[in-house]
Each structure stands twice: as structure tokens, then as C-alpha cells.
Amino acid sequence: MGKSLVDKVHSGTSYHHRRHHHRRSSEISDDTLALQSLEQILDRAIKFKDDEASPPEERKRSLCSRKGSIKKLLRKHSTVQSSETEYQDIEFRVPSAEVVLDNTKTLKYARGASSSTTSIKDQGKRAMREKEAWIDFKNEIVRLAHTLKLKDWRRVPLDQGANIDVERLSGALTNAVYVVSPPKDLPEAVAGRVDSTASLPSKKPPRKLLLRIYGPQADRLIDRESELQILCRLARKKIGPCLLGTFANGRFEQFFNARTLTAKDLRIPETSKQIAKRMRELHEGMELLEEERSAGPFVWQNWDKWVTRCEEVMSWVDKQIHAVQKSSRQFKIDTWRSRGLVCGVEWPRFRQTVEQYRKWLEQRCGGPGGVRSKLVFSHNDTQYGNLLRIESSGESPLLQPANEHKQLVVIDFEYASANVPGLEFANHFTEWCYDYHDPIRPFALHTKRYPTPEEQHRFLKSYVQHQPFGPSSTPSESHNDSSIPISSSSSFVLDNHTPPSQIAEEERRGEESTETEIRHLREETRLWRTANSAQWVAWGIVQAKISRMEDAHEKRSEDAGDEEEEEEEEEEEEEFDYLGYAQERAMFFWGDMLQTGLVKEEELPTELVEKVKVVEY
């Protein structure tokens, strides 16, 4: 599945520049060990000299200063750029390794607990295979952490990988995400010993890591180079987690001591308002690059990029579904074949309808120039699994009322780029309709859960009134019509001599201005909701794993029983029903198309009209 873990190392890679220079890991290890040995010798020499000549306080300051200089000098000659920097430091280059971390054997299992807490006695063959798979996976993680020089993780001996804890997080739909914790009982580093299983003495235990391994279809969906560049820009603004190291099919990120929000959390009024404030801070805090604005809405860039793969998949899937509909054979209920056409109609007609709507939408928004003028930097995937609440305690500034919304951290910027605010809101509001942890139908879209007009108004009011950069700041003119003023009562600075009547008048004008902007954003949300649905229909189709689809026309079995049995086995292996997800989104798409009047009920198949999902607001 690619190069073994330590075959080759991609040295000194930053977000913007990747050097294609490879060296054997043994050469890297020799160089690194030599540098570590030299550093220890110099450290001990400095410490001895300071002990002889300096008072305790001066000794401490001198040692820290010289030690930092030595490390800086040594790192200039280091083969692999180390992330042995505080996570808050965003200027260091992110280390990268050209290796593949294979997690395929562990995907069926949620957790790989430390081996010291489990026993293999009396376990069956399956349990043994599971345990061995996790131990192999954890050993590879430790080796990769050593290669990338992740901060303090070289204290974990290479032969102690089985003692780390690796827990897979649920809810991630594109990638496999894990929390990696160091061993509970970490051996003390020996000051005079430097080898492949020991590192420089450190008082700090390694911090937990977030490990993200890209999904098998992710390369079809996401431009990883562009994503890394965006993460670098976000880091400069201190937005989101810090990137610690990358490898061929994934990356390590900063782990937050936080709780992931749930589907129910989105409905809590205070939480909803806090999400709106964080969204405004992202829209206002990240400037779009000129090329991002020129390229237009990212929702259509995704559609254009994914549509060819959709064509390949759906041309095959539609034929299989038609074959089932014409056959008298009985198939398992609730499989993708028995649910009817994924898009409600055959793919060519669905694609044609999307393009028809796209042209109509562009005209409604003032043409390409009008659309580009409204673009902001958007997250584009604010589902509850991408929202964390920091667990604060004591006298943390996050506990202050003015900062409570900053307890929320947005993660997973894989789909972040330019979109109109209404698209961002439409995506978030639609995510209210999902519970990805539902044990039966996690792919289902429940329209009754869509935020009511009152809930939308509360969210948008919080967004409009939030001024992240001070009372004098105003939203970027790039994403608002010049005819619509943006302000609130807090925007006016009035002195003590202002007559009460004038204060009341200014407050009234501020409220009217706020309500005008809220109405504008609600309308924009309705207009772009259909585009959002079309994008995620395509996403579900591209993500779907359909075994042997490519050569099905040539090698398909004539035995209907075998055919049915094989298909059921494939569905059991699919962790998430992506085709089911795509179909649910398609029904929502058609519901909105009917409301716009671009499509009439009589123009659609009866079975489709019966399944459409409609939200009238």
C-alpha cells in the first residue's frame, strides 16, 4: 500500500515548499543521534561551567539562553525539520515524511487500548488478530512520531509502542481520526545514553496527539496541497488546531482537551449564538486571496471537480437499479438497489437540473461579478462533529462572559474556501437535520429538525451584531450589498450630552438596520441551500465504495443468489451508507427545486414526488 514506514523521509517540508529529496532512515538516524550526542555534551559542559561560576538564578537564565542557542544551531543542520517547538509557535516549518501509515486492519475496531491493561489469555483467533493489528499500528505510530520528531514523543521507546493508547473518534465521515496518548508509565530518559530508543532528557510528558488518516476516496475530493496552505494561513491567525507533522496519507494535529458537540447541542440557544459568533470571526478574520475570489464559489468548484467521477459511478449504479426494478427477484430490504434511483431520476437529468439552477442562481445574484463581491472565507462543513468545546477550569479567561463563545473551536478545514455567507448558513442549518451517531440510519436527513424561522433569526442576529474586531469595525464590504447597511445599536458612540430622544432614534435605526441584514441573509440562505444540497449529493456518490464496479460489466456473475450475497457482504463492510446519504440529500434538492418553481411536480416521476423532502422556510 505504498512505502514502508521508514523507507524514505521527506525532509524539511513547509506548507509552501516541498523538497523532493529522499534519504534512508538509517542515515537520518545516524545524523540525528550524532547531533543529539553533541547537544548533550555541550549541555553538560555549559551546566558544569555555570555551576562553578554563577549564582543559582543567573545560572538558570544562562543555561536556558545558551541551550536555546545550541538547539537553534544544531537544527540548522538537522536532516528532518523537528516540531520540537511549543504548539503555539506558528512560524516553524512542519516536518513531513513520504511514508504511508496503514490503518486498514484496525478500521473495524474503535479503540486500541494499552496492552498492559488487557490479557490475551483465552481469547479467540479473531481477538488475537485484532490485538496484533492494533499493536502493529501503534508501533508504526511511534516510529512515525520519532521520524517527524514530534515534541517529546522521542521519549517513548520504539519497542514500547504497544503501551500507547489509540482511540478512534466516531463521527468523522471523510477520514479516520484517532486520539493518541503516551504510555502512562514512561521510562526515565538516561542523560548519558543516546540510542534509537532514548532521547534527550525532558521533564514534560508527551502531549496527546490527534492523528488524522485520509479516507480511501479523499484524494478524489480534496486538494491536500491547497488544504495545507489554508491551514498555514489559519495558523497565522491562531484559528483551529496547530499542524504538527504530515505524512503521505495523513497528519498529526494539536489535541484539544475538549468535548465534541452533539446533534442536540446545536439546538441549545446559547450554543447556537456562540457558533454564529465564531462563524462571523472566521468570515471577518480571514481575507480571501485574489485567486480564491476570482475562482468563484467553492461549492461550484467542488461540483465541477467531482462531477466526472459521479458520471462514472452513477452510469453503473443507475443500470443496476433499473435491472432490479425490472426483475422479479427478491433483494434484501434497505439496500441501495432496492431504494430506487439515488438521485430520484437518472444521473444525466439530475446533472442537467443542477446546471439549470446554477444559471438561474447566478442571474439572481447579479451575475458572476455580483457573486464574487459577496464571497467570504467559509468553513463549509460546520456539522456538530467539527465543533469542539474547550474544557476550561479555574480562572481561565474563557470562562469570562465576553469570551464564552471562544470556548468553541472549529476543526476540519478540508472544505474551507470562498463561499457566500448564505451557503455557509444553509450548510450549518441543514446539519441540524442529521445525527451521524444514529445506530440505524445515520445517513438520514430529518427535515423536522431544520431550524425554525425563530431559531434562524436568533442565529443570524447573533452573527450580524457580533463585532469581533471592536465597536468601530464593520463587516467586509466584499460580501454585503452596498445598499444594505450593517450596524447595531452598539455601533453608535454617543456622549453624555446626547438627548434621550436622539439615543432612542439611533437605537431604532440600529435595530432596523440589523433586521434588514437578517432578512437579506435569510433570503441568501434560501437561494443557496439548493447548491449546498447538490454539492453533498456529489460528495456522497464519490465517497461510495462499490466493490468490483469497474469490471462489473465483464465479470458479473449470472448466479442471482451469489450476486445478492456478495452485495450484502459489501454493504456490511461499508462504515457509512454514502449512497443512502446522497439519496437523502437529493430528495432535499428536489424539494427546494419545486419551491423555486424551476421544476413542476408533473415533470417528475410520481415515486420521486412522494419522497421529496420539503422545508418551506
C-alpha positions in Angstrom: 0.0 0.0 0.0 2.9 2.3 -0.5 6.4 2.8 1.0 7.1 1.1 4.4 7.1 3.5 7.3 10.8 4.3 7.4 11.9 3.8 3.8 12.1 7.4 2.8 11.8 10.7 4.5 10.6 13.9 3.0 12.9 16.4 4.6 12.3 20.0 5.7 8.9 20.5 4.2 6.9 23.6 4.8 3.3 24.3 3.7 4.5 26.3 0.7 7.6 24.4 -0.4 8.1 20.6 -0.6 11.6 19.5 -1.4 11.8 16.2 -3.3 14.9 14.9 -1.6 15.0 11.4 -0.1 17.4 9.7 2.3 17.4 6.4 4.0 16.1 6.4 7.5 19.3 4.7 8.8 21.3 7.7 7.5 18.8 10.1 9.2 19.0 8.2 12.4 22.9 8.3 12.4 22.9 12.1 11.8 20.2 12.7 14.4 21.9 10.6 17.0 25.2 12.4 16.4 23.5 15.8 16.8 21.7 14.6 19.9 25.0 13.4 21.4 26.8 16.6 20.6 23.9 18.6 22.1 24.1 16.6 25.3 27.9 17.1 25.6 27.6 20.8 25.1 24.7 21.0 27.6 26.7 19.2 30.3 29.7 21.4 29.6 27.7 24.6 30.0 25.9 23.3 33.1 29.3 22.4 34.7 30.7 25.9 33.9 27.6 27.7 35.2 27.6 25.7 38.4 31.1 26.8 39.1 30.8 30.5 38.4 27.2 31.7 38.6 24.6 32.3 41.3 21.6 30.0 41.1 19.2 32.4 39.4 21.8 33.6 36.9 22.8 30.0 36.3 19.3 29.1 35.3 18.8 32.0 32.9 22.2 31.5 31.4 21.6 27.8 30.8 18.2 28.4 29.2 19.7 31.1 26.9 22.7 29.0 25.8 20.7 25.9 25.4 18.3 27.6 23.1 21.2 28.9 21.0 22.8 25.5 20.8 19.5 23.9 19.7 18.9 26.6 17.1 22.4 26.0 15.7 22.1 22.2 15.6 18.7 22.4 14.0 20.1 24.3 11.0 22.0 21.1 10.2 19.2 18.7 11.0 18.1 16.4 8.2 14.4 16.3 9.3 12.8 19.5 10.5 11.6 18.9 14.0 8.4 20.2 15.6 10.1 20.3 19.0 8.6 23.8 19.4 5.8 24.9 21.6 2.5 24.3 19.7 1.6 27.9 19.8 4.7 28.8 17.7 3.3 29.0 14.2 6.5 30.0 12.3 8.3 26.7 12.4 8.3 24.5 9.4 6.1 21.5 9.6 8.0 18.2 9.3 6.9 15.8 6.6 7.6 12.2 5.8 6.9 10.5 2.5 5.5 7.3 4.1 2.1 5.6 4.4 0.6 4.7 7.7 -1.6 1.7 7.1 -4.7 1.6 9.3 -6.9 -0.8 7.2 -6.6 -3.7 9.6 -7.9 -1.6 12.5 -10.8 0.1 10.9 -13.3 -2.4 12.3 -12.3 -1.6 15.9 -12.8 1.7 17.7 -10.1 1.5 20.3 -6.6 0.2 20.7 -6.0 0.2 24.5 -2.6 -0.1 26.1 -1.6 -3.8 26.1 -0.8 -3.5 29.8 -4.5 -3.3 30.5 -5.6 -6.4 28.5 -4.9 -10.1 28.6 -4.6 -12.4 25.6 -5.5 -15.5 27.7 -8.4 -17.5 26.4 -9.0 -15.0 23.5 -10.1 -16.5 20.2 -8.3 -16.2 16.9 -10.3 -13.1 15.9 -9.4 -11.4 19.2 -5.8 -12.3 18.7 -5.8 -10.9 15.1 -7.4 -7.7 16.4 -4.8 -7.3 19.1 -1.9 -7.9 16.8 -3.3 -5.4 14.3 -3.5 -2.7 16.9 0.0 -3.4 18.3 1.4 -3.2 14.7 -0.5 0.0 14.1 0.6 1.6 17.4 4.3 0.6 16.8 4.1 2.3 13.4 2.6 5.4 15.0 5.6 5.6 17.5 8.1 5.1 14.7 6.5 7.8 12.7 6.4 10.2 15.7 10.2 9.6 16.1 10.8 10.3 12.4 8.8 13.5 12.5 10.4 14.5 15.8 7.1 15.3 17.4 7.6 17.2 20.6 8.7 14.9 23.5 7.5 11.8 21.7 11.0 10.6 21.2 10.9 9.8 24.9 8.6 6.9 24.0 11.0 4.0 23.2 10.4 2.4 19.8 9.9 -1.0 21.4 7.1 0.4 23.7 4.5 1.2 21.0 2.1 -1.4 22.4 1.8 0.7 25.6 0.4 3.8 24.0 -3.3 4.3 23.8 -5.0 4.9 20.5 -8.8 5.7 20.4 -10.7 6.2 17.2 -13.2 9.0 17.3 -16.6 8.5 15.7 -18.4 11.0 13.5 -15.7 11.7 11.0 -17.0 10.9 7.5 -14.1 11.7 5.2 -11.1 10.5 7.3 -10.3 8.1 10.2 -9.4 10.2 13.3 -7.6 9.0 16.4 -6.5 10.3 19.8 -3.0 9.1 20.5 -2.0 9.1 24.2 1.5 8.4 25.6 2.2 5.4 27.9 1.1 6.0 31.5 4.4 4.9 32.9 7.1 6.4 30.7 10.6 5.3 31.4 13.0 8.0 32.6 15.4 9.2 29.9 19.1 8.4 30.7 21.2 11.5 30.5 24.3 9.7 29.3 22.7 7.3 26.8 21.7 8.1 23.3 20.3 5.4 21.0 17.3 4.7 18.9 15.0 4.1 21.9 16.0 7.0 24.1 16.0 10.7 23.6 17.1 13.9 25.3 16.0 14.3 28.9 12.7 16.1 29.3 10.5 16.8 32.3 7.4 17.2 30.3 5.4 14.0 29.3 4.4 13.9 25.6 1.2 15.6 24.9 -1.7 13.8 23.4 -1.9 13.9 19.6 -4.8 14.0 17.1 -4.0 11.6 14.3 -5.9 12.0 11.0 -5.6 9.3 8.3 -7.2 10.3 5.0 -10.0 8.2 3.7 -9.6 6.0 0.6 -11.7 8.3 -1.6 -10.4 11.6 -0.1 -7.9 12.3 -2.9 -10.9 12.5 -5.3 -12.5 15.1 -3.1 -9.7 17.2 -1.6 -6.7 19.0 -2.9 -4.3 18.3 0.0 -1.7 20.8 -1.0 -4.3 23.6 -1.1 -5.6 22.4 2.3 -2.2 22.6 3.9 -1.7 26.2 2.6 -5.0 27.1 4.1 -4.1 25.6 7.4 -0.9 27.6 7.4 -2.9 30.8 6.9 -5.3 29.8 9.6 -2.3 29.2 12.0 -1.1 32.7 11.5 -4.5 33.9 12.7 -4.4 31.4 15.5 -7.6 29.7 14.2 -8.0 26.0 14.6 -5.6 23.4 15.8 -1.8 23.6 15.1 -0.4 21.2 12.5 2.5 19.2 13.9 3.6 16.9 11.1 2.4 15.4 7.9 2.9 12.1 6.0 1.7 10.7 2.7 -1.8 9.7 3.8 -2.4 11.8 6.9 -1.2 14.2 9.5 -0.7 14.9 13.2 -2.5 17.8 14.8 -2.7 19.5 18.1 -5.1 17.8 20.5 -7.5 19.9 22.4 -8.8 19.0 25.8 -12.3 19.5 24.6 -15.7 17.8 24.1 -17.2 17.3 20.7 -20.6 18.8 20.3 -23.6 16.5 19.8 -26.6 16.9 17.4 -28.7 18.1 20.4 -26.1 20.7 21.3 -26.8 22.6 18.1 -30.3 23.4 19.3 -29.2 24.9 22.6 -29.9 28.7 22.2 -26.7 29.9 23.8 -24.6 27.4 21.9 -26.2 28.4 18.6 -25.4 32.0 19.2 -21.8 31.2 20.1 -21.5 29.2 16.9 -22.8 32.3 15.0 -20.1 34.5 16.6 -17.3 32.1 15.8 -18.6 31.9 12.2 -18.5 35.7 12.0 -15.0 35.8 13.3 -13.9 33.4 10.6 -15.6 35.3 7.9 -14.2 38.6 9.0 -10.8 37.4 10.2 -9.6 35.5 7.1 -9.0 37.6 4.0 -9.6 35.8 0.7 -6.7 35.6 -1.8 -7.3 37.2 -5.1 -7.2 33.9 -6.9 -9.8 32.5 -4.5 -12.2 35.3 -5.2 -11.6 35.1 -8.9 -12.3 31.3 -8.9 -15.8 32.0 -7.6 -17.9 30.0 -5.1 -16.1 26.9 -3.8 -19.4 25.0 -3.9 -19.4 25.1 -7.7 -15.6 24.3 -7.8 -16.3 21.1 -5.9 -19.2 20.3 -8.2 -17.1 20.7 -11.3 -14.3 18.7 -9.8 -16.4 15.8 -8.6 -18.9 15.6 -11.5 -16.8 13.4 -13.7 -16.4 10.7 -11.1 -20.2 11.0 -10.3 -20.8 10.3 -14.0 -18.7 7.1 -13.9 -20.4 5.8 -10.7 -24.0 6.7 -11.5 -23.9 5.3 -15.0 -23.2 1.9 -13.5 -25.4 2.3 -10.4 -28.5 3.5 -12.3 -28.3 0.5 -14.6 -28.1 -1.9 -11.6 -31.2 -0.3 -10.0 -33.2 -0.5 -13.3 -32.2 -4.1 -13.5 -33.6 -4.8 -10.0 -36.8 -2.9 -10.8 -37.4 -5.0 -13.9 -36.6 -8.3 -12.1 -38.9 -10.4 -10.0 -36.0 -11.5 -7.7 -36.3 -10.6 -4.0 -33.4 -8.5 -2.6 -32.7 -7.5 0.9 -34.8 -4.6 2.0 -33.0 -1.3 2.5 -30.0 -1.9 0.2 -29.0 0.8 -2.3 -30.5 -1.2 -5.1 -33.9 -1.6 -3.5 -34.3 2.1 -2.6 -34.7 3.3 -6.2 -32.6 5.8 -8.2 -30.1 7.5 -6.0 -30.8 11.0 -7.4 -34.5 10.3 -7.9 -34.0 10.4 -11.7 -31.2 9.1 -13.8 -27.9 11.0 -13.4 -27.9 12.9 -16.7 -31.3 14.5 -15.9 -30.1 15.4 -12.3 -27.0 17.0 -13.6 -28.9 19.0 -16.2 -31.3 20.3 -13.5 -28.3 21.3 -11.3 -26.8 23.3 -14.2 -30.2 24.9 -14.9 -30.5 26.0 -11.3 -26.9 27.2 -11.3 -27.5 29.6 -14.2 -30.7 30.9 -12.5 -28.9 31.5 -9.2 -26.1 33.4 -10.9 -28.6 35.7 -12.5 -30.5 36.2 -9.2 -27.2 37.3 -7.5 -26.2 39.9 -10.1 -24.0 37.7 -12.4 -20.5 36.4 -11.8 -19.3 39.8 -10.5 -22.2 40.1 -8.1 -21.5 36.7 -6.7 -17.7 37.3 -6.3 -18.4 40.5 -4.4 -20.2 38.6 -1.7 -17.6 35.9 -1.1 -16.1 35.4 2.3 -13.7 32.8 3.7 -16.0 30.0 4.9 -15.6 26.7 6.7 -18.3 25.0 4.6 -18.7 21.9 6.9 -19.9 23.1 10.3 -21.5 19.8 11.4 -21.6 19.1 15.1 -18.6 16.7 14.8 -16.4 19.6 13.7 -17.2 21.8 16.7 -15.4 21.4 20.0 -16.0 23.0 23.4 -12.8 23.5 25.3 -12.9 22.1 28.9 -11.8 25.1 30.9 -11.4 25.3 34.7 -10.1 27.6 37.4 -9.6 31.2 36.3 -9.4 30.6 32.6 -10.2 33.8 30.5 -12.5 31.6 28.5 -14.9 31.5 31.5 -15.5 35.2 31.3 -18.9 36.1 29.9 -17.4 38.1 27.0 -15.2 35.1 26.0 -17.6 32.2 26.4 -18.1 31.8 22.7 -14.4 31.3 22.3 -14.7 28.0 24.2 -15.9 26.7 20.8 -13.1 25.6 18.5 -13.8 24.8 14.8 -11.8 21.9 13.3 -11.5 20.1 10.0 -11.0 22.8 7.3 -10.8 20.3 4.5 -13.6 22.1 2.5 -12.8 25.6 3.6 -12.6 28.3 0.9 -14.6 31.1 -0.7 -18.4 31.0 -0.5 -21.2 33.4 0.1 -22.4 33.6 3.8 -25.8 32.2 2.8 -24.1 29.0 1.6 -22.3 28.7 5.0 -25.6 29.2 6.9 -27.5 26.8 4.6 -24.9 24.1 5.3 -25.0 24.6 9.0 -28.8 24.7 9.2 -29.1 21.5 7.2 -26.6 19.8 9.6 -29.2 20.3 12.3 -31.2 17.6 10.5 -28.5 14.9 11.0 -27.5 12.6 13.7 -24.4 10.7 12.5 -24.4 8.6 15.6 -27.9 7.2 15.0 -27.4 3.4 15.3 -29.9 2.6 12.5 -29.9 5.4 9.9 -27.0 7.8 10.5 -27.2 9.0 6.9 -30.9 10.1 7.1 -31.9 13.8 6.8 -34.8 14.7 9.1 -36.4 17.9 7.8 -38.4 18.4 11.0 -35.2 19.2 12.8 -34.3 22.1 10.4 -34.1 25.3 12.5 -37.4 27.2 12.7 -37.7 30.8 11.4 -37.3 31.9 15.0 -34.1 29.8 15.5 -32.7 31.0 12.3 -33.4 34.6 13.3 -31.7 34.1 16.7 -28.6 32.7 14.9 -28.4 35.4 12.3 -29.0 38.2 14.8 -26.1 36.9 16.8 -23.9 36.8 13.7 -24.9 40.3 12.5 -24.5 42.0 15.9 -21.2 40.4 16.7 -18.2 42.8 16.1 -15.1 40.6 16.6 -12.6 43.5 15.9 -14.1 46.2 18.1 -17.1 48.6 18.0 -15.7 50.6 15.1 -15.3 47.5 12.9 -17.8 46.8 10.1 -18.2 43.6 8.1 -16.1 43.4 4.9 -17.7 45.2 2.1 -16.8 42.3 -0.1 -19.7 40.1 1.0 -22.5 42.6 1.5 -24.6 44.7 -0.9 -23.7 48.3 -0.6 -27.3 49.1 -0.3 -27.7 47.2 2.9 -26.1 48.9 5.9 -24.6 46.7 8.6 -24.8 48.1 12.1 -26.4 47.7 15.5 -27.2 49.9 18.5 -23.6 49.2 19.8 -22.1 50.8 16.7 -23.1 54.3 17.7 -20.8 56.2 20.1 -22.9 58.8 21.9 -21.7 61.1 24.7 -23.4 62.0 27.9 -25.0 65.2 26.4 -26.9 63.4 23.7 -30.7 63.9 24.2 -32.6 60.8 25.1 -34.8 61.2 22.1 -31.8 61.0 19.8 -30.5 58.0 21.6 -33.8 56.3 21.1 -33.9 57.2 17.4 -30.4 55.9 16.9 -31.3 52.6 18.6 -34.4 52.3 16.4 -32.3 52.8 13.3 -29.8 50.3 14.5 -32.5 47.7 15.1 -34.0 48.3 11.7 -30.6 48.0 10.1 -30.0 44.7 11.9 -33.4 43.3 10.8 -32.8 44.4 7.2 -29.5 42.5 7.2 -31.0 39.4 8.8 -33.8 39.4 6.1 -31.1 39.7 3.4 -29.1 36.8 4.9 -32.2 34.6 5.3 -33.1 35.1 1.6 -29.5 34.4 0.6 -29.6 31.2 2.7 -32.7 30.0 0.9 -31.3 30.7 -2.5 -28.0 28.9 -1.9 -29.4 25.9 0.0 -30.1 24.0 -3.2 -26.5 24.5 -4.3 -25.3 23.1 -0.9 -27.5 20.0 -1.4 -26.2 19.4 -4.9 -22.7 19.5 -3.7 -23.2 17.0 -0.9 -25.1 14.7 -3.3 -22.0 14.6 -5.4 -19.8 14.1 -2.3 -21.8 11.0 -1.2 -21.5 9.5 -4.7 -17.8 10.0 -4.9 -17.3 8.6 -1.3 -19.3 5.4 -2.0 -17.3 2.3 -2.1 -18.8 -0.2 -4.6 -16.5 -3.2 -5.0 -15.8 -4.5 -8.4 -17.8 -1.8 -10.1 -15.1 -1.0 -12.7 -15.1 -4.5 -14.2 -18.7 -5.5 -13.3 -19.8 -5.5 -16.9 -17.2 -8.1 -17.9 -17.1 -10.4 -14.8 -20.5 -10.1 -13.3 -21.8 -13.5 -12.0 -25.0 -14.9 -13.5 -25.9 -16.5 -10.2 -28.5 -14.2 -8.6 -28.1 -15.8 -5.2 -24.3 -15.2 -5.3 -24.9 -11.7 -6.6 -27.2 -10.9 -3.7 -25.0 -12.4 -1.1 -21.9 -10.6 -2.3 -23.7 -7.3 -2.3 -24.9 -7.7 1.2 -21.4 -8.5 2.4 -20.1 -5.3 0.7 -22.8 -3.2 2.5 -21.8 -4.7 5.8 -18.2 -3.6 5.3 -19.3 0.0 4.4 -19.0 2.0 7.6 -21.3 4.7 6.4 -24.0 4.4 3.7 -22.8 7.1 1.4 -25.3 6.3 -1.4 -28.1 6.5 1.2 -26.7 9.9 2.2 -26.6 11.1 -1.4 -30.2 10.0 -1.9 -31.4 11.8 1.2 -29.7 15.0 0.0 -31.1 14.6 -3.5 -34.6 14.4 -2.1 -33.9 17.7 -0.3 -32.6 19.2 -3.5 -35.8 18.3 -5.4 -37.9 19.8 -2.6 -36.2 23.1 -2.9 -36.3 23.0 -6.7 -40.1 22.6 -6.5 -40.3 25.6 -4.2 -38.3 27.8 -6.6 -40.7 26.9 -9.4 -37.9 25.9 -11.7 -39.4 22.4 -11.7 -43.1 21.3 -11.6 -44.4 18.3 -9.9 -45.9 17.0 -13.1 -42.5 17.0 -14.7 -41.1 14.5 -12.1 -41.7 10.8 -11.6 -44.5 10.0 -9.2 -42.3 7.9 -6.9 -39.8 10.9 -6.7 -42.6 13.4 -5.8 -43.7 11.1 -3.0 -40.1 11.0 -1.5 -39.1 14.7 -1.8 -38.1 16.5 1.4 -39.5 19.9 1.9 -38.7 22.8 4.3 -40.9 25.7 3.5 -38.8 28.3 5.2 
